[in-house]
C-alpha cells in the first residue's frame, strides 16, 4: 500500500488543481486523469484535465461524458495557449507520466504550480515532482488511482464512484492488452472485479475501444500488412507508415493504434516496431512492443524516449542530424543488444 497521505497533505490547500496526461494520451492516462478528477471534485476543488492533443476517438466515452461543474477538460494548443485561458492552478498532478519531457509543450504550465505531484507506474529516475507515488507493480496507473480512492472512508458511497470505476476499468483494460499482458497480477483482476461490482458490466467499454474500426482503418491495415519488414530471423517486425499512405486510405492517427500490438502478435516475433508520422515534416513517432525477451523501455531510453518494459515509445527528430536510415539501423541494433534470452 502506498503512502497516499503525502498527496492528500500536499493538495489540501489547493482550490484549483490541474491534472496532466502524457503526450499522445492513451487509455490508462486518460482513464486515470478522469478518475482522479472525479474523486478530487468531491472535496470542493476545481479540477482542470489538460491533454496535449485530443485523445483517440475510442476513448470518447470518457472525455465526452457530461462532467460536474467543477471539472473542465482542455486540449492544449501551444500555438494558442493564451486563448485557452487555462489557470495555472494551486497544484499540478501528472498521471502516468514517467518523464517531464512527456508533458510536451505543457511543461511550463505544470511547473508554474507551487505544488507538483506525480502518480505513475513506470520505472523512472526523473523525480520531477515535489511528491511522487509510483509503483511499478501496478499493471496500470489506474490501479493506483483506485487504491487512492479506496483510502477514503465509505468510498463506495462517494459521488461519481460509478464514473470513477468506468474510468479505472478503461485504464486497466487498455494497458494490459485486455488482461493478456505479463504485467497482469491477481490484484489487477481483483480491482477490475471491484469496478464491475460498482458500475456493472463493462463489456460495452471493450466494444467501444476495440470493435469500432472504420473502413478507412481497415484499408490502412490492408495496406500495412504487406509492408512489414523482418529482422533477426523474424524476431523483430518493423512497419513504417507514411502520411501519404494515411491520406491515400483516408485514415487518421487513431487508425494507427492497433498496429503496434499487431506486430507483436505475429508468430515468432518478439519485438514489434511501428513507425508513424509525427506532427512536423521529417518527424517520426515510434511505438515499441515486446515479449519477455527484450526491455523496450531501455531501448527507448537510449533514444530519449520511455514507457514500459513491454511497451514504450520515442520520437525521431530530423534536427538530430542523423539520417533516418542510420537511425533505423541503430535502433534495431539497440534492440539486438538489449535481448534477454
C-alpha distance (Angstrom), angle and dihedral (degrees) to the residues before:
residue distance angle dihedral
X1 . . .
X2 3.79 . .
X3 3.79 126.6 .
X4 3.79 97.6 -104.5
X5 3.79 91.4 163.6
X6 3.81 90.2 79.8
X7 3.81 90.9 60.8
X8 3.78 93.7 46.2
X9 3.80 90.2 50.4
X10 3.81 92.7 46.8
X11 3.81 94.5 54.1
X12 3.82 98.9 35.2
X13 3.80 93.6 104.6
X14 3.80 95.5 40.6
X15 3.79 116.7 108.7
X16 3.83 94.8 176.6
X17 3.82 119.3 42.3
X18 3.79 124.8 -175.7
X19 3.81 116.3 -153.1
X20 3.82 116.3 -157.9
X21 3.81 129.7 -160.5
X22 3.80 123.4 -161.9
X23 3.80 122.1 -97.6
X24 3.82 115.0 -79.9
X25 3.78 90.1 25.7
X26 3.80 117.7 -138.5
X27 3.78 133.6 -167.1
X28 3.79 95.4 -83.9
X29 3.79 98.4 51.6
X30 3.82 93.5 41.2
X31 3.80 92.6 45.2
X32 3.81 91.6 45.9
X33 3.81 93.1 47.2
X34 3.79 94.6 51.0
X35 3.80 93.8 42.3
X36 3.80 89.8 52.2
X37 3.80 91.7 46.0
X38 3.81 92.6 51.7
X39 3.79 89.8 49.4
X40 3.81 96.8 47.7
X41 3.82 91.8 44.5
X42 3.81 87.8 69.7
X43 3.81 89.8 70.2
X44 3.78 97.0 61.9
X45 3.79 95.1 -98.3
X46 3.79 127.5 136.3
X47 3.80 110.2 -124.4
X48 3.81 126.3 -160.6
X49 3.82 117.2 -167.6
X50 3.79 108.9 -157.5
X51 3.82 123.4 -166.8
X52 3.80 124.7 -177.9
X53 3.80 91.9 -133.8
X54 3.78 136.4 -0.8
X55 3.83 109.1 -70.1
X56 3.82 119.9 -120.2
X57 3.79 116.3 -69.8
X58 3.81 91.9 -117.6
X59 3.83 87.8 69.3
X60 3.80 93.5 54.5
X61 3.81 90.5 109.1
X62 3.82 85.3 72.7
X63 3.79 106.7 37.5
X64 3.82 97.7 34.8
X65 3.80 93.7 50.2
X66 3.79 118.6 114.7
X67 3.80 105.1 -92.8
X68 3.81 130.8 -152.5
X69 3.81 114.2 -96.4
X70 3.79 92.5 -105.0
X71 3.83 95.3 54.9
X72 3.82 121.8 79.3
X73 3.80 128.2 -176.7
X74 3.80 119.2 -149.6
X75 3.78 133.8 -175.1
X76 3.79 103.9 -153.0
X77 3.79 119.4 -133.8
X78 3.78 112.1 -169.1
X79 3.80 90.5 -163.1
X80 3.79 91.2 57.7
X81 3.79 100.3 25.0
X82 3.79 93.0 135.7
X83 3.80 90.7 55.6
X84 3.79 93.8 55.3
X85 3.83 91.0 63.6
X86 3.79 93.7 -153.7
X87 3.80 107.9 173.7
X88 3.78 117.6 -124.7
X89 3.79 92.4 -122.1
X90 3.79 131.1 -144.8
X91 3.80 89.7 -106.2
X92 3.81 135.5 19.3
X93 3.80 123.6 -153.5
X94 3.81 122.4 -166.8
X95 3.80 113.9 -159.4
X96 3.81 123.4 -162.1
X97 3.83 89.7 -2.9
X98 3.81 114.3 136.6
X99 3.78 98.1 179.1
X100 3.81 133.1 24.5
X101 3.82 89.2 -124.0
X102 3.80 87.3 67.3
X103 3.80 88.1 67.9
X104 3.79 86.3 72.0
X105 3.80 116.2 -170.8
X106 3.82 91.0 -6.3
X107 3.81 94.8 70.7
X108 3.80 93.9 101.3
X109 3.80 91.8 50.5
X110 3.82 91.0 48.8
X111 3.79 94.5 50.9
X112 3.81 93.5 46.0
X113 3.81 88.4 74.4
X114 3.83 113.4 94.8
X115 3.82 89.8 -136.4
X116 3.81 122.7 44.3
X117 3.81 126.9 -172.7
X118 3.81 134.1 -175.5
X119 3.82 124.7 -159.7
X120 3.79 112.1 -177.0
X121 3.80 149.3 135.5
X122 3.80 99.4 -146.7
X123 3.78 122.8 109.4
X124 3.80 104.7 -115.5
X125 3.78 141.1 154.7
X126 3.80 91.7 -156.3
X127 3.81 105.8 106.9
X128 3.80 92.3 -179.1
X129 3.82 96.3 149.7
X130 3.81 131.0 70.4
X131 3.80 89.8 -126.0
X132 3.81 125.5 28.5
X133 3.79 130.0 -174.6
X134 3.79 109.1 -177.4
X135 3.79 131.8 160.9
X136 3.80 119.0 177.6
X137 3.82 89.1 -164.7
X138 3.80 91.2 70.6
X139 3.79 109.2 98.0
X140 3.80 86.9 -146.6
X141 3.78 136.1 8.0
X142 3.80 85.1 -116.2
X143 3.81 88.0 71.2
X144 3.79 87.9 61.1
X145 3.80 92.7 48.6
X146 3.80 89.6 53.3
X147 3.81 89.7 50.2
X148 3.82 89.2 51.1
X149 3.81 91.9 51.0
X150 3.79 91.9 49.2
X151 3.79 90.4 57.6
X152 3.79 87.3 70.8
X153 3.81 116.1 93.6
X154 3.81 112.8 -107.1
X155 3.80 88.8 4.4
X156 3.80 93.1 167.8
X157 3.80 90.0 65.2
X158 3.81 99.5 49.2
X159 3.82 118.5 115.4
X160 3.81 115.9 -93.6
X161 3.81 93.4 18.8
X162 3.82 88.7 135.4
X163 3.81 91.3 54.1
X164 3.80 89.8 46.2
X165 3.81 91.0 52.0
X166 3.82 92.9 49.9
X167 3.81 91.8 49.2
X168 3.81 93.1 47.5
X169 3.80 91.8 48.3
X170 3.81 90.1 51.6
X171 3.80 90.3 52.7
X172 3.78 93.6 49.8
X173 3.81 94.8 42.7
X174 3.79 93.9 53.3
X175 3.81 99.1 40.4
X176 3.80 93.1 50.5
X177 3.79 97.7 46.8
X178 3.80 89.4 -112.1
X179 3.83 90.5 -44.2
X180 3.81 92.6 -52.5
X181 3.82 102.1 109.2
X182 3.79 126.2 94.5
X183 3.82 91.1 -113.2
X184 3.82 90.3 74.4
X185 3.81 114.4 110.5
X186 3.82 134.3 178.9
X187 3.82 86.7 -97.6
X188 3.81 89.6 56.5
X189 3.79 91.2 58.2
X190 3.82 91.7 42.5
X191 3.81 92.1 54.2
X192 3.81 92.0 45.9
X193 3.81 88.8 50.9
X194 3.81 90.7 51.0
X195 3.80 92.5 51.5
X196 3.81 89.8 51.3
X197 3.79 90.8 50.5
X198 3.80 88.5 52.2
X199 3.81 100.7 41.7
X200 3.79 104.8 21.0
X201 3.79 128.5 -124.8
X202 3.80 114.6 0.7
X203 3.81 96.4 -167.5
X204 3.80 89.2 109.8
X205 3.82 90.1 60.9
X206 3.81 91.2 57.2
X207 3.79 88.6 49.7
X208 3.82 92.7 48.4
X209 3.79 92.0 51.2
X210 3.80 103.6 37.6
X211 3.80 109.4 18.4
X212 3.79 104.0 56.5
X213 3.78 103.2 79.6
X214 3.78 115.0 159.7
X215 3.79 124.8 -134.6
X216 3.80 87.4 -112.2
X217 3.79 90.3 55.7
X218 3.81 90.9 50.6
X219 3.81 90.1 50.0
X220 3.80 90.4 51.3
X221 3.79 92.1 49.8
X222 3.79 92.1 48.1
X223 3.80 88.6 55.4
X224 3.82 93.6 42.0
X225 3.80 95.8 52.3
X226 3.79 90.0 65.5
X227 3.82 93.4 51.6
X228 3.80 101.4 57.8
X229 3.82 114.1 127.6
X230 3.80 123.4 -157.6
X231 3.79 130.2 -148.2
X232 3.80 135.6 179.3
X233 3.80 94.4 30.8
X234 3.78 92.3 -50.6
X235 3.81 97.3 -48.4
X236 3.81 92.4 113.9
X237 3.81 121.5 51.7
X238 3.80 116.5 -164.9
X239 3.81 127.4 -169.7
X240 3.80 128.0 176.1
X241 3.81 120.7 -169.3
X242 3.80 119.7 -167.6
X243 3.79 128.4 -149.9
X244 3.82 88.6 -118.0
X245 3.81 90.7 57.3
X246 3.79 90.7 50.2
X247 3.78 91.6 50.3
X248 3.80 90.9 48.3
X249 3.81 91.5 56.3
X250 3.81 94.0 37.1
X251 3.81 90.8 -122.7
X252 3.81 123.3 149.1
X253 3.81 129.1 -149.5
X254 3.81 91.6 -86.1
X255 3.80 88.6 65.5
X256 3.82 90.2 66.6
X257 3.79 95.5 61.9
X258 3.81 97.5 91.3
X259 3.81 97.7 46.0
X260 3.82 99.1 79.6
X261 3.84 94.2 55.4
X262 3.82 88.6 43.7
X263 3.81 91.4 60.0
X264 3.79 91.0 54.1
X265 3.80 90.9 49.4
X266 3.81 92.7 63.9
X267 3.80 111.8 109.2
X268 3.80 111.7 -98.7
X269 3.81 94.8 12.4
X270 3.80 117.0 126.5
X271 3.81 99.3 171.5
X272 3.79 127.7 34.4
X273 3.81 120.5 -164.6
X274 3.80 118.6 -166.3
X275 3.80 117.5 -171.5
X276 3.79 116.7 -165.3
X277 3.81 133.7 172.3
X278 3.79 119.1 -87.5
X279 3.78 128.5 -142.7
X280 3.80 94.3 -91.1
X281 3.78 131.4 54.4
X282 3.80 111.7 -86.5
X283 3.79 92.7 12.9
X284 3.82 120.0 123.3
X285 3.80 131.6 -168.3
X286 3.79 117.1 -151.5
X287 3.81 128.9 -157.8
X288 3.80 118.2 -164.0
X289 3.81 125.8 -163.3
X290 3.80 127.0 -179.7
X291 3.77 147.6 169.1
X292 3.81 124.9 -130.4
X293 3.81 91.9 -66.7
X294 3.81 97.1 75.7
X295 3.81 137.4 35.4
X296 3.80 100.8 -141.9
X297 3.80 90.8 -179.1
X298 3.82 87.8 67.2
X299 3.81 89.8 46.6
X300 3.81 92.0 50.9
X301 3.82 91.7 46.0
X302 3.80 89.2 57.9
X303 3.81 87.5 63.4
X304 3.80 98.3 39.6
X305 3.80 96.0 -92.4
X306 3.78 133.3 105.3
X307 3.77 148.9 172.0
X308 3.80 132.2 128.9
X309 3.78 131.3 -9.3
X310 3.81 88.7 -111.4
X311 3.82 100.1 29.9
X312 3.79 125.6 34.7
X313 3.76 142.3 147.3
X314 3.78 142.4 -150.5
X315 3.79 140.6 174.4
X316 3.80 130.4 -124.8
X317 3.80 113.1 -145.7
X318 3.81 119.9 -164.1
X319 3.79 90.4 -144.8
X320 3.80 88.0 69.1
X321 3.80 85.1 84.4
X322 3.80 93.0 -131.0
X323 3.83 115.2 119.0
X324 3.78 110.5 -120.4
X325 3.81 93.5 -118.8
X326 3.80 88.8 57.7
X327 3.81 90.4 46.0
X328 3.80 90.0 51.6
X329 3.80 91.3 51.9
X330 3.80 92.1 49.3
X331 3.80 91.5 47.7
X332 3.79 93.7 52.5
X333 3.80 88.5 45.9
X334 3.81 90.1 53.2
X335 3.81 89.8 51.6
X336 3.82 89.8 52.1
X337 3.81 91.4 48.1
X338 3.79 91.1 50.6
X339 3.78 94.4 53.1
X340 3.81 114.1 133.8
X341 3.80 110.4 -161.6
